[in-house]
Amino acid sequence: MTADELAAIEEVVERAVVRARRGSLSPDEAAGWLGVSPATVRRLLAAGRLPFVELGTGERPLRRIAISALERFVDPQAVAS
């Protein structure tokens, strides 16, 4: 892995940590958290199996997935926080 690739990964992780502290992740960040592809997360969102909120009212609003929703998806027996 090159230094540039490592720096890019560190930047993505840092952004994910900041969002996680706020309680939500983007679909791409959620994919990394779940260990699946972004396409898999998009399919889960479209199928209604993973709840999300949309921020903004434009043509492409931002989707955010609550950390608690990811935890419940991974372990449906988990208590909602």
SETI-894519 format. One record per residue (C-alpha): residue in one letter; chain; x, y, z negated. Coordinates in Angstrom, 1 decimal, always signed. Layout:
<nuros>
NURO  zavex  doke      px      py      pz
NURO      a     A       X       Y       Z
...
</nuros>
This chain:
<nuros>
NURO  zavex  doke      px      py      pz
NURO      m     A    +0.0    +0.0    +0.0
NURO      t     A    +1.3    +3.4    +0.9
NURO      a     A    +1.5    +6.4    -1.4
NURO      d     A    -1.2    +8.1    +0.6
NURO      e     A    -3.5    +5.1    +0.4
NURO      l     A    -2.9    +4.9    -3.4
NURO      a     A    -3.6    +8.7    -3.8
NURO      a     A    -6.9    +8.3    -1.8
NURO      i     A    -8.0    +5.4    -4.0
NURO      e     A    -7.1    +7.4    -7.2
NURO      e     A    -9.2   +10.3    -5.9
NURO      v     A   -12.2    +8.1    -5.3
NURO      v     A   -11.8    +6.5    -8.8
NURO      e     A   -11.5   +10.0   -10.4
NURO      r     A   -14.7   +11.2    -8.7
NURO      a     A   -16.5    +8.0    -9.8
NURO      v     A   -15.4    +8.5   -13.4
NURO      v     A   -16.6   +12.1   -13.4
NURO      r     A   -20.0   +11.0   -12.0
NURO      a     A   -20.2    +8.1   -14.4
NURO      r     A   -19.7   +10.4   -17.3
NURO      r     A   -22.8   +12.3   -15.9
NURO      g     A   -24.6    +9.0   -15.7
NURO      s     A   -24.9    +8.4   -11.9
NURO      l     A   -23.0    +7.3    -8.9
NURO      s     A   -23.2    +7.7    -5.2
NURO      p     A   -24.1    +4.5    -3.2
NURO      d     A   -20.5    +4.1    -2.1
NURO      e     A   -19.3    +4.5    -5.7
NURO      a     A   -22.0    +2.0    -6.9
NURO      a     A   -20.7    -0.4    -4.3
NURO      g     A   -17.3    -0.3    -5.8
NURO      w     A   -18.7    -0.6    -9.3
NURO      l     A   -20.7    -3.7    -8.2
NURO      g     A   -17.9    -5.2    -6.1
NURO      v     A   -20.0    -5.3    -3.0
NURO      s     A   -19.9    -3.4    +0.3
NURO      p     A   -21.7    +0.0    +0.8
NURO      a     A   -23.9    -1.7    +3.3
NURO      t     A   -25.1    -4.1    +0.7
NURO      v     A   -26.0    -1.2    -1.6
NURO      r     A   -27.9    +0.5    +1.2
NURO      r     A   -29.9    -2.7    +1.8
NURO      l     A   -30.7    -3.0    -1.9
NURO      l     A   -31.8    +0.7    -2.0
NURO      a     A   -34.0    +0.2    +1.1
NURO      a     A   -35.5    -3.0    -0.3
NURO      g     A   -36.4    -1.2    -3.6
NURO      r     A   -34.2    -3.6    -5.6
NURO      l     A   -32.0    -0.8    -6.9
NURO      p     A   -33.7    +2.4    -8.1
NURO      f     A   -32.2    +5.8    -7.1
NURO      v     A   -33.0    +9.5    -7.1
NURO      e     A   -32.6   +11.8    -4.2
NURO      l     A   -31.1   +15.2    -4.7
NURO      g     A   -31.8   +18.0    -2.3
NURO      t     A   -34.6   +18.4    +0.2
NURO      g     A   -32.7   +18.6    +3.5
NURO      e     A   -32.6   +16.1    +6.3
NURO      r     A   -30.1   +13.9    +4.4
NURO      p     A   -30.6   +14.3    +0.6
NURO      l     A   -28.0   +12.8    -1.6
NURO      r     A   -28.8    +9.5    -3.3
NURO      r     A   -27.7    +8.9    -6.9
NURO      i     A   -28.0    +5.6    -8.8
NURO      a     A   -28.1    +5.7   -12.6
NURO      i     A   -25.4    +3.6   -14.3
NURO      s     A   -28.1    +2.1   -16.5
NURO      a     A   -29.9    +0.9   -13.3
NURO      l     A   -26.7    -0.8   -12.1
NURO      e     A   -26.2    -2.4   -15.5
NURO      r     A   -29.8    -3.7   -15.4
NURO      f     A   -29.3    -5.0   -11.9
NURO      v     A   -26.2    -6.9   -12.9
NURO      d     A   -27.8    -8.2   -16.2
NURO      p     A   -31.7    -8.0   -16.0
NURO      q     A   -31.8    -9.0   -19.7
NURO      a     A   -29.8    -5.9   -20.7
NURO      v     A   -31.6    -3.4   -22.9
NURO      a     A   -32.3    -0.1   -21.1
NURO      s     A   -30.4    +2.8   -22.7
</nuros>
